[in-house]
Amino acid sequence: MMDIRATSSTSISISLPSTTATQSLTAGKGHSKTKQAVTLDKIDFGVAAIRIQRAWRCHRNKQIFRLLKQAARAAETFATYQILKKVSPLEAELLKDPGMQCKVRFRFAGYEFPPFIVFKIFHNSGGHGNRFITGKRIIMPSSEAAIDACKLMGNRMYYEQMICDQLEHQKYRVTDVVDVATFKDYMQYTSHLDETPAHRGGRDNCWRKLSLKNMPRSTLMYDIVDYSESGTLSSRLKEEMKLLLQMPHTEDVQHRQLSTVTQVRWWSILTLLLWQI
């Protein structure tokens, strides 16, 4: 240490680092570099690669889910008739009838990712209720119609039908109108009617899977579903990816997204016609 003192009463002291302090600083820097090298040696590159793969897979799954959500919303808003016409032309005519007031809902289903799209037809009765003709409700067990039905069907088929009805009642508990006591029972009863096949007295109107062949090939919905199933990203979907992955903060952005998904590509229709020729 070196001291410099002024001639006046005020003193000034300047301290310079000694040789021991300089050596300790150099040793500290070397120790930090050694510690950093040891930390790099401890990194398992296999674990790091797995983490990167998981992060990329999570990012890709989020993109696929957003695109599928756009496709389901667009199908329910703009392309309901075109899709239902491919699945069932007779049921598609119900949407054109203003007296029926039918609505098609699209949802996600499945136990694995990516989910698949399902649809179901709902009928708005306006509070008047729906009534459909079925032998299970009309033919009473103690009537002559039940005896005639047994003769026409045969004893074996008639008894099998009775056994199936009894097993369903033991499993679901609410399978007939007389079993309805609360609003929860009514919802369970209507759901059971929709899932029961028509030949067993139900409506046969369950949630049905929407496959890739039911999608209009000339729209972007086909590319989205194909991307979720096969992982192949088409050139058109790649161009519109930035718009479709935006958060719809305004109605204008949402309308642009839906119109982009449902817009018909005329060049694809011409290509299909040329291939058929």
Backbone as JSON, one array per atom type, in Angstrom:
{
  "sequence": "MMDIRATSSTSISISLPSTTATQSLTAGKGHSKTKQAVTLDKIDFGVAAIRIQRAWRCHRNKQIFRLLKQAARAAETFATYQILKKVSPLEAELLKDPGMQCKVRFRFAGYEFPPFIVFKIFHNSGGHGNRFITGKRIIMPSSEAAIDACKLMGNRMYYEQMICDQLEHQKYRVTDVVDVATFKDYMQYTSHLDETPAHRGGRDNCWRKLSLKNMPRSTLMYDIVDYSESGTLSSRLKEEMKLLLQMPHTEDVQHRQLSTVTQVRWWSILTLLLWQI",
  "N": [[0.86, -1.19, 0.0], [0.48, 2.21, -0.8], [0.81, 5.48, 0.42], [-0.26, 8.76, -0.22], [0.16, 11.93, 0.87], [-1.09, 15.21, 1.31], [0.21, 18.67, 1.66], [-1.41, 20.23, 3.15], [-3.86, 20.26, 5.84], [-5.71, 18.39, 5.13], [-5.78, 15.04, 4.25], [-4.9, 12.66, 1.74], [-5.44, 9.42, 0.77], [-4.3, 6.69, -1.05], [-4.84, 3.46, -2.16], [-3.18, 0.66, -3.4], [-3.46, -2.44, -5.17], [-2.13, -5.36, -3.76], [0.39, -7.92, -4.32], [-0.53, -10.38, -3.47], [-3.32, -10.08, -3.49], [-3.74, -9.79, -6.25], [-3.0, -12.29, -7.2], [-4.99, -13.84, -6.0], [-7.31, -12.94, -7.33], [-6.79, -13.77, -9.95], [-6.73, -16.5, -9.54], [-9.4, -16.88, -8.8], [-10.8, -16.32, -11.19], [-9.85, -18.36, -12.81], [-10.89, -20.54, -11.43], [-13.66, -20.16, -11.81], [-13.85, -20.55, -14.58], [-13.07, -23.19, -14.72], [-15.16, -24.38, -13.28], [-17.31, -23.79, -14.95], [-16.6, -25.3, -17.18], [-16.76, -27.85, -16.08], [-19.51, -27.92, -15.61], [-20.5, -27.89, -18.23], [-19.53, -30.33, -19.04], [-21.12, -32.03, -17.58], [-23.6, -31.95, -18.81], [-26.09, -33.82, -20.33], [-26.35, -34.71, -23.53], [-28.19, -36.29, -24.82], [-30.49, -36.16, -23.19], [-30.97, -33.43, -23.48], [-31.59, -33.31, -26.21], [-33.98, -34.77, -26.21], [-35.62, -33.07, -24.73], [-35.75, -30.87, -26.45], [-37.08, -32.05, -28.6], [-39.54, -32.65, -27.39], [-40.46, -30.06, -26.81], [-40.73, -29.02, -29.42], [-42.64, -30.81, -30.45], [-44.8, -30.23, -28.8], [-45.3, -27.56, -29.55], [-46.01, -27.97, -32.24], [-48.32, -29.56, -31.94], [-50.04, -27.73, -30.74], [-50.39, -25.95, -32.86], [-51.71, -27.64, -34.71], [-54.09, -28.17, -33.3], [-55.24, -25.61, -33.15], [-55.67, -25.13, -35.87], [-57.47, -27.22, -36.48], [-59.58, -26.41, -34.9], [-60.32, -24.07, -36.21], [-61.18, -25.24, -38.61], [-63.41, -26.78, -37.74], [-65.09, -24.75, -36.77], [-65.51, -23.28, -39.11], [-66.77, -25.21, -40.68], [-69.18, -25.54, -39.31], [-70.29, -23.04, -39.61], [-70.27, -22.12, -42.34], [-69.97, -24.24, -44.24], [-71.8, -26.33, -43.86], [-73.92, -27.57, -45.3], [-72.62, -28.51, -47.63], [-70.87, -30.42, -46.59], [-72.61, -32.22, -45.24], [-74.08, -33.09, -47.38], [-72.37, -34.81, -48.71], [-72.06, -36.79, -46.79], [-74.69, -37.72, -46.09], [-77.11, -37.46, -48.33], [-79.93, -37.36, -48.1], [-80.41, -36.47, -45.48], [-79.24, -34.01, -45.71], [-81.08, -32.51, -47.08], [-82.83, -31.75, -45.11], [-81.79, -29.47, -43.99], [-82.39, -27.52, -45.82], [-85.1, -27.25, -45.6], [-87.25, -24.95, -44.32], [-89.15, -25.33, -42.36], [-88.31, -27.38, -40.7], [-86.13, -26.54, -39.16], [-83.41, -27.36, -38.54], [-80.18, -27.96, -37.14], [-76.71, -28.37, -37.42], [-74.15, -29.57, -35.42], [-70.68, -29.42, -34.7], [-68.06, -31.16, -33.17], [-65.14, -32.13, -31.15], [-63.63, -35.34, -30.77], [-62.35, -38.47, -29.45], [-59.66, -40.48, -28.11], [-56.98, -40.07, -28.35], [-54.32, -37.89, -29.51], [-53.94, -36.4, -32.72], [-57.3, -35.07, -32.23], [-60.41, -36.23, -33.72], [-63.02, -34.95, -35.86], [-66.44, -34.79, -35.08], [-69.97, -34.94, -35.81], [-73.39, -33.9, -35.34], [-76.92, -33.91, -35.78], [-79.28, -31.56, -34.84], [-82.59, -30.76, -33.84], [-84.68, -28.04, -33.68], [-87.49, -27.69, -32.01], [-89.02, -25.62, -31.16], [-90.11, -25.58, -28.6], [-92.29, -27.29, -28.63], [-91.84, -29.98, -28.63], [-90.8, -33.26, -29.79], [-92.09, -35.96, -31.64], [-91.89, -39.28, -32.58], [-92.51, -42.18, -34.54], [-92.39, -45.4, -33.31], [-92.16, -48.89, -32.86], [-91.62, -49.83, -30.32], [-92.71, -48.03, -28.52], [-95.35, -47.79, -29.32], [-96.54, -50.36, -29.52], [-97.93, -52.1, -27.0], [-97.12, -54.35, -24.29], [-99.28, -55.98, -23.44], [-101.16, -55.97, -25.44], [-103.07, -56.79, -28.44], [-101.57, -56.28, -30.64], [-98.97, -56.85, -29.88], [-99.07, -59.63, -29.76], [-99.54, -60.23, -32.45], [-97.17, -59.18, -33.52], [-95.32, -60.92, -32.41], [-96.0, -63.25, -33.74], [-95.38, -62.57, -36.37], [-92.62, -61.91, -36.24], [-91.53, -64.14, -35.07], [-90.9, -66.46, -32.4], [-88.27, -66.63, -31.34], [-86.81, -64.32, -32.27], [-88.45, -62.35, -31.22], [-88.29, -62.79, -28.45], [-85.56, -62.31, -28.09], [-85.5, -59.58, -28.58], [-86.98, -58.63, -26.41], [-85.31, -59.44, -24.31], [-83.02, -57.9, -24.82], [-84.07, -55.32, -24.39], [-84.6, -55.5, -21.64], [-82.03, -55.88, -20.59], [-80.83, -53.46, -21.32], [-82.31, -51.72, -19.75], [-81.52, -52.5, -17.18], [-78.88, -51.69, -17.3], [-78.76, -48.91, -17.98], [-80.87, -47.76, -16.59], [-82.65, -45.58, -17.09], [-84.61, -45.8, -19.57], [-87.07, -45.52, -20.68], [-90.14, -43.61, -21.0], [-91.6, -43.71, -18.65], [-89.65, -43.94, -16.75], [-88.62, -41.47, -16.29], [-88.09, -38.96, -13.98], [-86.86, -36.65, -13.06], [-85.24, -33.64, -14.33], [-82.66, -34.31, -15.03], [-82.94, -37.04, -15.49], [-84.52, -36.89, -17.77], [-82.77, -35.73, -19.67], [-80.89, -37.77, -19.79], [-82.49, -39.76, -20.83], [-83.21, -38.78, -23.39], [-80.67, -38.67, -24.55], [-80.08, -41.38, -24.56], [-81.99, -42.29, -26.37], [-81.06, -41.1, -28.73], [-78.65, -42.47, -29.13], [-79.41, -45.1, -29.42], [-79.98, -47.66, -31.82], [-82.18, -47.54, -34.75], [-83.65, -49.86, -35.29], [-84.05, -50.89, -32.83], [-85.75, -49.26, -31.52], [-84.81, -46.66, -31.17], [-83.56, -43.33, -32.03], [-81.31, -43.26, -33.57], [-79.39, -41.24, -33.9], [-76.68, -40.43, -33.29], [-73.42, -39.09, -32.33], [-71.44, -38.71, -35.12], [-68.53, -39.69, -36.92], [-66.47, -37.53, -38.8], [-64.87, -38.03, -41.63], [-61.89, -37.8, -43.73], [-62.6, -38.08, -46.4], [-65.12, -37.01, -46.5], [-64.79, -34.32, -46.46], [-64.85, -31.25, -48.29], [-62.85, -31.27, -51.08], [-61.96, -29.08, -52.46], [-61.6, -26.98, -50.72], [-59.88, -25.31, -47.98], [-60.25, -26.71, -45.67], [-59.98, -29.41, -46.14], [-57.2, -29.64, -46.49], [-56.36, -28.99, -43.91], [-57.4, -31.06, -42.25], [-56.13, -33.2, -43.48], [-53.48, -32.55, -42.89], [-53.49, -32.87, -40.11], [-53.89, -35.61, -39.9], [-51.95, -36.94, -41.52], [-49.67, -35.4, -41.33], [-48.61, -33.96, -43.39], [-47.87, -30.94, -44.84], [-49.5, -28.79, -46.88], [-48.85, -26.6, -49.71], [-50.59, -24.41, -50.0], [-51.81, -24.28, -47.47], [-49.57, -23.71, -45.97], [-49.04, -21.12, -46.81], [-51.24, -19.72, -45.79], [-50.96, -20.07, -43.1], [-50.04, -18.18, -41.21], [-52.14, -16.33, -40.99], [-54.26, -17.96, -40.1], [-53.42, -18.85, -37.61], [-53.53, -16.67, -36.0], [-54.81, -14.85, -33.16], [-58.25, -14.34, -32.9], [-58.99, -11.36, -32.39], [-60.7, -9.39, -33.26], [-63.83, -9.01, -35.04], [-63.44, -8.79, -37.75], [-61.0, -10.1, -38.27], [-61.71, -12.7, -37.52], [-63.73, -13.23, -39.4], [-62.23, -13.15, -41.78], [-60.57, -15.35, -41.37], [-62.42, -17.51, -41.32], [-63.56, -17.28, -43.88], [-61.31, -17.77, -45.43], [-60.77, -20.44, -44.86], [-63.01, -21.73, -45.9], [-63.07, -21.0, -48.54], [-63.45, -21.65, -51.98], [-61.31, -23.41, -54.1], [-60.82, -22.94, -57.29], [-58.97, -23.83, -59.12], [-58.22, -26.34, -58.22], [-60.53, -27.81, -58.66], [-60.64, -27.75, -61.45], [-58.35, -29.21, -61.97], [-59.05, -31.76, -61.02], [-61.12, -32.35, -62.8], [-59.7, -32.46, -65.2], [-58.08, -34.68, -64.69], [-60.03, -36.66, -64.6], [-60.88, -36.64, -67.24]],
  "CA": [[0.0, 0.0, 0.0], [1.26, 3.45, -0.87], [0.03, 6.64, 0.87], [0.15, 10.08, -0.71], [-0.43, 12.92, 1.77], [-0.91, 16.6, 0.88], [0.84, 19.56, 2.64], [-2.45, 20.81, 4.0], [-4.37, 19.38, 6.89], [-6.51, 17.31, 4.53], [-4.91, 13.97, 3.76], [-5.43, 11.82, 0.68], [-4.85, 8.08, 0.87], [-4.52, 5.86, -2.23], [-4.45, 2.07, -1.9], [-2.9, -0.12, -4.59], [-3.56, -3.87, -4.85], [-0.87, -6.05, -3.49], [0.65, -9.1, -5.14], [-1.39, -11.47, -2.98], [-4.68, -9.85, -4.0], [-3.74, -10.07, -7.69], [-2.98, -13.74, -7.37], [-6.3, -14.39, -5.62], [-8.25, -12.64, -8.4], [-6.48, -14.67, -11.07], [-7.16, -17.85, -9.16], [-10.86, -16.91, -8.82], [-11.23, -16.43, -12.58], [-9.56, -19.71, -13.28], [-11.83, -21.46, -10.79], [-14.97, -20.02, -12.46], [-13.78, -21.21, -15.88], [-13.05, -24.64, -14.48], [-16.51, -24.77, -12.86], [-18.16, -23.75, -16.15], [-16.24, -26.46, -18.0], [-17.32, -29.04, -15.43], [-20.95, -27.89, -15.83], [-20.74, -28.31, -19.61], [-19.27, -31.77, -19.15], [-22.2, -32.76, -16.94], [-24.82, -31.9, -19.62], [-26.37, -35.02, -21.12], [-26.88, -34.23, -24.8], [-29.37, -37.09, -25.14], [-31.62, -35.55, -22.48], [-31.24, -32.13, -24.11], [-32.28, -33.56, -27.48], [-35.35, -35.18, -25.9], [-36.35, -31.87, -24.33], [-36.01, -30.08, -27.66], [-38.11, -32.75, -29.35], [-40.82, -32.46, -26.69], [-40.89, -28.67, -27.02], [-41.18, -28.88, -30.81], [-43.88, -31.57, -30.61], [-45.86, -29.45, -28.13], [-45.59, -26.41, -30.43], [-46.71, -28.47, -33.43], [-49.66, -29.99, -31.54], [-50.85, -26.53, -30.54], [-50.75, -25.46, -34.19], [-52.71, -28.53, -35.28], [-55.36, -27.98, -32.6], [-55.82, -24.34, -33.59], [-56.17, -25.29, -37.24], [-58.68, -28.04, -36.43], [-60.66, -25.58, -34.34], [-60.77, -23.21, -37.3], [-61.93, -26.06, -39.57], [-64.71, -27.12, -37.15], [-65.92, -23.53, -36.73], [-65.89, -22.95, -40.49], [-67.74, -26.21, -41.15], [-70.47, -25.28, -38.68], [-70.8, -21.72, -39.98], [-70.44, -21.88, -43.77], [-69.92, -25.41, -45.13], [-72.57, -27.43, -43.29], [-74.68, -28.29, -46.33], [-71.7, -29.22, -48.53], [-70.34, -31.6, -45.9], [-73.68, -33.17, -44.98], [-74.52, -33.65, -48.66], [-71.5, -35.94, -49.0], [-72.28, -37.85, -45.8], [-76.05, -38.25, -46.26], [-77.88, -36.5, -49.13], [-81.3, -37.22, -47.61], [-80.39, -35.61, -44.3], [-78.85, -32.66, -46.12], [-82.28, -31.79, -47.51], [-83.5, -31.19, -43.94], [-81.28, -28.13, -43.74], [-83.05, -26.59, -46.74], [-86.51, -27.11, -45.24], [-87.34, -23.96, -43.23], [-90.04, -25.79, -41.3], [-87.65, -28.33, -39.81], [-85.23, -25.79, -38.27], [-82.35, -28.27, -38.11], [-78.86, -27.37, -36.95], [-75.65, -29.37, -37.31], [-73.08, -29.18, -34.52], [-69.41, -30.12, -34.88], [-67.27, -31.24, -31.94], [-63.96, -32.98, -31.18], [-63.76, -36.6, -30.04], [-61.18, -39.33, -29.57], [-58.85, -40.69, -26.91], [-55.6, -39.75, -28.67], [-54.11, -36.67, -30.29], [-54.94, -35.33, -32.8], [-58.7, -35.52, -32.19], [-61.15, -36.2, -34.98], [-64.23, -34.12, -35.82], [-67.71, -35.5, -35.14], [-71.1, -34.04, -36.03], [-74.7, -34.41, -34.93], [-78.02, -33.06, -36.25], [-80.22, -31.18, -33.8], [-83.84, -30.2, -34.36], [-85.3, -27.07, -32.79], [-88.95, -27.85, -32.11], [-89.72, -24.42, -30.7], [-90.8, -25.84, -27.34], [-93.46, -28.16, -28.81], [-91.46, -31.37, -28.46], [-90.73, -34.11, -30.97], [-92.71, -37.28, -31.51], [-91.56, -40.15, -33.69], [-93.22, -43.46, -34.47], [-91.56, -46.57, -33.08], [-92.94, -50.01, -32.34], [-91.35, -50.03, -28.9], [-93.6, -47.16, -27.75], [-96.75, -47.94, -29.73], [-97.02, -51.71, -29.21], [-97.88, -52.4, -25.57], [-96.93, -55.8, -24.08], [-100.53, -56.72, -23.2], [-102.11, -55.7, -26.53], [-103.11, -57.79, -29.52], [-100.49, -55.97, -31.58], [-97.78, -57.58, -29.43], [-99.24, -61.03, -30.17], [-99.33, -60.28, -33.9], [-95.75, -58.96, -33.77], [-94.62, -62.16, -32.06], [-96.24, -64.22, -34.81], [-94.65, -62.15, -37.57], [-91.18, -61.95, -36.0], [-91.08, -65.44, -34.58], [-90.67, -66.44, -30.96], [-86.87, -66.41, -31.0], [-86.46, -62.91, -32.48], [-89.25, -61.53, -30.31], [-87.71, -62.94, -27.12], [-84.27, -61.61, -28.09], [-85.77, -58.15, -28.45], [-87.39, -58.39, -25.02], [-84.13, -59.59, -23.45], [-82.19, -56.71, -25.04], [-84.7, -54.19, -23.69], [-84.42, -55.68, -20.2], [-80.61, -55.65, -20.27], [-80.59, -52.02, -21.42], [-82.92, -51.08, -18.58], [-80.66, -52.78, -16.03], [-77.6, -51.0, -17.44], [-78.9, -47.45, -18.02], [-81.91, -47.39, -15.61], [-83.63, -44.65, -17.67], [-84.74, -46.2, -20.98], [-88.46, -45.33, -21.11], [-90.74, -42.37, -20.49], [-92.05, -43.93, -17.28], [-88.5, -43.87, -15.86], [-88.21, -40.07, -16.14], [-88.63, -38.31, -12.79], [-86.22, -35.35, -12.93], [-84.69, -33.11, -15.58], [-81.47, -35.1, -15.33], [-83.42, -38.28, -16.11], [-85.0, -36.58, -19.12], [-81.6, -35.57, -20.53], [-80.31, -39.09, -19.99], [-83.4, -40.52, -21.68], [-83.07, -38.29, -24.77], [-79.36, -39.1, -25.03], [-80.17, -42.81, -24.83], [-82.76, -42.44, -27.61], [-80.2, -40.75, -29.87], [-77.6, -43.47, -29.32], [-79.99, -46.41, -29.7], [-80.3, -47.84, -33.25], [-83.6, -47.42, -35.1], [-84.33, -51.16, -35.24], [-84.3, -51.2, -31.43], [-86.64, -48.26, -30.95], [-84.15, -45.38, -30.94], [-83.53, -42.36, -33.12], [-80.1, -43.51, -34.36], [-78.85, -39.91, -34.22], [-75.54, -40.25, -32.39], [-72.31, -38.33, -32.89], [-70.81, -39.46, -36.2], [-67.19, -39.22, -37.26], [-66.31, -36.86, -40.08], [-63.6, -38.48, -42.18], [-61.27, -36.92, -44.72], [-63.31, -38.18, -47.68], [-66.33, -36.21, -46.42], [-64.43, -32.91, -46.54], [-64.73, -30.73, -49.66], [-61.44, -31.25, -51.48], [-61.62, -27.78, -53.04], [-61.45, -25.98, -49.67], [-58.71, -25.46, -47.11], [-60.57, -27.66, -44.6], [-59.39, -30.7, -46.52], [-55.76, -29.58, -46.21], [-56.16, -28.98, -42.46], [-57.63, -32.41, -41.74], [-55.05, -34.03, -44.01], [-52.28, -32.23, -42.13], [-53.6, -33.47, -38.77], [-53.83, -37.07, -39.98], [-50.72, -37.45, -42.15], [-48.51, -34.55, -41.04], [-48.14, -33.33, -44.63], [-48.28, -29.54, -44.92], [-49.64, -28.37, -48.28], [-48.3, -25.27, -50.01], [-51.61, -23.39, -49.73], [-51.94, -24.16, -46.02], [-48.36, -23.05, -45.49], [-49.17, -19.69, -47.08], [-52.28, -19.14, -44.94], [-50.75, -20.46, -41.71], [-49.89, -17.0, -40.37], [-53.47, -15.76, -40.75], [-55.12, -18.89, -39.37], [-52.93, -19.02, -36.24], [-53.72, -15.44, -35.23], [-55.93, -14.81, -32.23], [-59.31, -13.49, -33.49], [-59.34, -10.3, -31.46], [-61.79, -8.61, -33.84], [-64.72, -9.76, -35.93], [-62.87, -8.78, -39.09], [-60.0, -11.18, -38.35], [-62.43, -13.97, -37.48], [-64.4, -13.42, -40.69], [-61.2, -13.47, -42.76], [-60.13, -16.72, -41.14], [-63.46, -18.45, -41.75], [-63.69, -17.22, -45.34], [-60.13, -18.4, -46.01], [-60.89, -21.89, -44.71], [-64.11, -22.25, -46.72], [-62.99, -20.49, -49.91], [-63.32, -22.72, -52.98], [-60.17, -23.28, -55.0], [-61.3, -23.38, -58.6], [-57.92, -24.54, -59.86], [-58.23, -27.75, -57.83], [-61.65, -28.45, -59.34], [-60.23, -27.95, -62.84], [-57.36, -30.31, -62.0], [-59.78, -33.02, -60.89], [-61.84, -32.6, -64.06], [-58.73, -32.87, -66.21], [-57.68, -36.05, -64.4], [-61.12, -37.55, -64.98], [-60.9, -36.73, -68.7]],
  "C": [[0.89, 1.24, 0.0], [0.34, 4.6, -0.52], [0.62, 7.9, 0.28], [-0.57, 11.09, 0.15], [-0.13, 14.32, 1.25], [-0.27, 17.43, 1.98], [-0.18, 20.16, 3.57], [-2.9, 19.8, 5.03], [-5.18, 18.22, 6.34], [-5.57, 16.29, 3.93], [-5.64, 13.13, 2.73], [-4.7, 10.5, 0.73], [-5.25, 7.27, -0.34], [-3.99, 4.47, -1.95], [-4.27, 1.35, -3.21], [-2.97, -1.59, -4.24], [-2.19, -4.48, -4.7], [-0.74, -7.26, -4.4], [-0.24, -10.26, -4.74], [-2.81, -11.33, -3.48], [-4.78, -10.15, -5.48], [-3.75, -11.55, -7.96], [-4.32, -14.37, -7.03], [-7.35, -14.12, -6.68], [-8.04, -13.56, -9.6], [-6.92, -16.09, -10.77], [-8.68, -17.97, -9.19], [-11.41, -17.03, -10.23], [-10.98, -17.82, -13.14], [-10.51, -20.73, -12.69], [-13.21, -21.4, -11.44], [-14.98, -20.68, -13.83], [-13.79, -22.72, -15.73], [-14.43, -25.15, -14.1], [-17.46, -24.78, -14.06], [-17.87, -24.93, -17.06], [-16.8, -27.74, -17.41], [-18.82, -29.1, -15.64], [-21.3, -28.33, -17.25], [-20.51, -29.8, -19.79], [-20.41, -32.59, -18.57], [-23.49, -32.78, -17.77], [-24.93, -33.19, -20.44], [-27.04, -34.57, -22.42], [-28.09, -35.05, -25.25], [-30.61, -36.54, -24.48], [-31.98, -34.21, -23.09], [-31.98, -32.3, -25.43], [-33.73, -33.97, -27.25], [-36.19, -33.98, -25.5], [-36.69, -31.0, -25.54], [-37.11, -30.73, -28.49], [-39.49, -32.57, -28.71], [-41.35, -31.04, -26.89], [-41.42, -28.46, -28.43], [-42.5, -29.62, -31.04], [-45.05, -30.83, -29.96], [-46.27, -28.25, -28.98], [-46.39, -26.85, -31.65], [-48.13, -28.92, -33.09], [-50.58, -28.8, -31.3], [-51.28, -25.94, -31.89], [-51.85, -26.31, -34.81], [-54.07, -28.33, -34.62], [-56.02, -26.67, -33.0], [-56.39, -24.44, -35.0], [-57.43, -26.15, -37.28], [-59.86, -27.26, -35.86], [-61.2, -24.62, -35.39], [-61.6, -24.0, -38.31], [-63.31, -26.41, -39.03], [-65.63, -25.91, -37.11], [-66.39, -23.15, -38.13], [-66.92, -23.93, -41.03], [-69.12, -25.95, -40.56], [-71.1, -23.97, -39.15], [-71.16, -21.61, -41.46], [-70.62, -23.14, -44.6], [-70.73, -26.58, -44.61], [-73.27, -28.24, -44.37], [-73.77, -29.09, -47.25], [-71.16, -30.49, -47.89], [-71.43, -32.64, -45.7], [-74.2, -33.8, -46.27], [-73.65, -34.83, -49.06], [-71.75, -37.1, -48.05], [-73.63, -38.52, -46.03], [-76.88, -37.24, -47.05], [-79.31, -36.3, -48.63], [-81.36, -36.32, -46.39], [-79.99, -34.19, -44.64], [-80.05, -31.84, -46.57], [-83.05, -31.21, -46.32], [-83.04, -29.77, -43.65], [-81.93, -27.09, -44.65], [-84.51, -26.35, -46.4], [-86.62, -26.11, -44.09], [-88.25, -24.39, -42.1], [-89.39, -26.73, -40.3], [-86.77, -27.64, -38.77], [-84.16, -26.71, -37.67], [-81.02, -27.53, -38.06], [-77.85, -28.49, -36.76], [-74.54, -28.8, -36.44], [-71.85, -30.05, -34.77], [-68.61, -30.04, -33.59], [-66.02, -32.09, -32.18], [-64.21, -34.22, -30.35], [-62.48, -37.4, -30.25], [-60.41, -39.4, -28.27], [-57.38, -40.35, -27.13], [-55.54, -38.44, -29.45], [-53.52, -37.04, -31.64], [-56.36, -35.87, -32.74], [-59.33, -35.51, -33.57], [-62.47, -35.44, -34.77], [-65.46, -35.01, -35.94], [-68.83, -34.47, -35.31], [-72.39, -34.73, -35.61], [-75.76, -33.4, -35.35], [-78.99, -32.82, -35.09], [-81.44, -30.51, -34.45], [-84.45, -29.29, -33.31], [-86.81, -27.13, -32.99], [-89.72, -26.63, -31.66], [-90.51, -24.63, -29.43], [-92.0, -26.75, -27.44], [-93.12, -29.63, -28.63], [-91.48, -32.14, -29.78], [-91.38, -35.46, -30.68], [-92.4, -38.08, -32.77], [-92.2, -41.51, -33.46], [-92.21, -44.59, -34.32], [-92.42, -47.67, -32.45], [-92.74, -50.23, -30.85], [-92.29, -49.2, -28.03], [-95.07, -47.42, -28.08], [-97.32, -49.3, -29.3], [-96.84, -51.99, -27.72], [-97.77, -53.91, -25.37], [-98.23, -56.59, -23.97], [-101.56, -56.52, -24.31], [-102.07, -56.82, -27.56], [-102.01, -57.53, -30.55], [-99.2, -56.68, -31.18], [-97.85, -59.05, -29.83], [-99.0, -61.18, -31.67], [-97.85, -60.07, -34.26], [-94.92, -60.2, -33.46], [-94.8, -63.22, -33.15], [-95.45, -63.88, -36.06], [-93.13, -62.28, -37.4], [-90.68, -63.34, -35.67], [-90.73, -65.34, -33.1], [-89.22, -66.08, -30.6], [-86.48, -64.94, -31.14], [-87.21, -61.99, -31.52], [-88.68, -61.6, -28.89], [-86.34, -62.26, -27.02], [-84.45, -60.11, -27.94], [-86.17, -57.79, -27.03], [-86.2, -58.48, -24.07], [-83.2, -58.39, -23.6], [-82.75, -55.49, -24.33], [-84.49, -54.29, -22.19], [-82.97, -55.43, -19.78], [-80.26, -54.16, -20.36], [-81.16, -51.29, -20.21], [-82.08, -51.31, -17.33], [-79.35, -51.99, -16.1], [-77.76, -49.49, -17.32], [-79.96, -46.92, -17.05], [-83.0, -46.48, -16.18], [-83.68, -44.94, -19.17], [-86.15, -46.01, -21.51], [-89.0, -44.07, -20.48], [-91.16, -42.53, -19.04], [-90.9, -43.86, -16.28], [-88.05, -42.45, -15.58], [-88.89, -39.46, -14.93], [-88.07, -36.9, -12.6], [-85.73, -34.88, -14.31], [-83.44, -33.86, -16.0], [-81.86, -36.42, -15.99], [-83.89, -38.04, -17.54], [-83.83, -36.42, -20.09], [-80.93, -36.91, -20.8], [-81.18, -39.93, -20.93], [-83.28, -40.09, -23.14], [-81.72, -38.69, -25.37], [-79.37, -40.59, -25.37], [-80.96, -43.08, -26.12], [-81.9, -42.13, -28.83], [-79.16, -41.82, -30.16], [-78.14, -44.85, -29.66], [-80.31, -46.54, -31.18], [-81.8, -47.82, -33.5], [-84.33, -48.75, -34.99], [-84.58, -51.62, -33.81], [-85.1, -50.11, -30.74], [-86.02, -46.91, -30.7], [-84.19, -44.48, -32.15], [-82.33, -42.58, -34.05], [-79.49, -42.19, -34.83], [-77.7, -39.59, -33.26], [-74.48, -39.36, -33.07], [-71.57, -39.21, -33.9], [-69.47, -38.83, -36.59], [-67.18, -38.63, -38.66], [-64.92, -37.19, -40.62], [-63.09, -37.51, -43.23], [-62.02, -36.95, -46.05], [-64.61, -37.39, -47.68], [-66.05, -34.72, -46.53], [-64.39, -32.46, -48.0], [-63.26, -30.57, -50.05], [-61.01, -29.88, -52.01], [-61.46, -26.68, -52.01], [-60.23, -26.28, -48.82], [-58.99, -26.41, -45.94], [-59.98, -29.03, -44.88], [-57.9, -30.73, -46.2], [-55.48, -29.62, -44.71], [-56.33, -30.37, -41.87], [-56.56, -33.37, -42.24], [-53.75, -33.79, -43.27], [-52.32, -32.84, -40.73], [-53.47, -34.99, -38.81], [-52.49, -37.58, -40.5], [-49.48, -36.63, -41.81], [-47.94, -33.85, -42.25], [-48.72, -31.92, -44.74], [-48.31, -29.11, -46.38], [-49.11, -26.95, -48.46], [-49.31, -24.17, -49.7], [-51.79, -23.19, -48.23], [-50.73, -23.47, -45.41], [-48.43, -21.55, -45.71], [-50.16, -19.02, -46.14], [-52.08, -19.43, -43.46], [-50.68, -19.24, -40.78], [-51.24, -16.38, -40.03], [-54.32, -16.66, -39.87], [-54.7, -19.05, -37.91], [-53.04, -17.75, -35.42], [-54.9, -15.58, -34.28], [-57.0, -13.87, -32.79], [-59.78, -12.42, -32.51], [-60.52, -9.46, -31.96], [-62.64, -9.5, -34.74], [-64.18, -9.82, -37.35], [-61.85, -9.9, -39.27], [-60.69, -12.54, -38.35], [-63.13, -14.25, -38.81], [-63.4, -13.77, -41.78], [-60.71, -14.9, -42.6], [-61.15, -17.74, -41.64], [-63.63, -18.45, -43.27], [-62.49, -17.86, -46.03], [-60.24, -19.92, -45.96], [-61.93, -22.46, -45.66], [-64.06, -21.77, -48.17], [-62.71, -21.63, -50.88], [-62.15, -22.41, -53.89], [-60.58, -23.84, -56.36], [-60.23, -24.14, -59.38], [-57.86, -26.01, -59.49], [-59.38, -28.5, -58.49], [-61.3, -28.71, -60.8], [-59.22, -29.09, -62.96], [-58.05, -31.66, -61.9], [-60.54, -33.36, -62.17], [-60.89, -33.05, -65.16], [-58.24, -34.3, -65.98], [-58.77, -37.05, -64.79], [-61.21, -37.72, -66.5], [-59.75, -37.6, -69.2]]
}
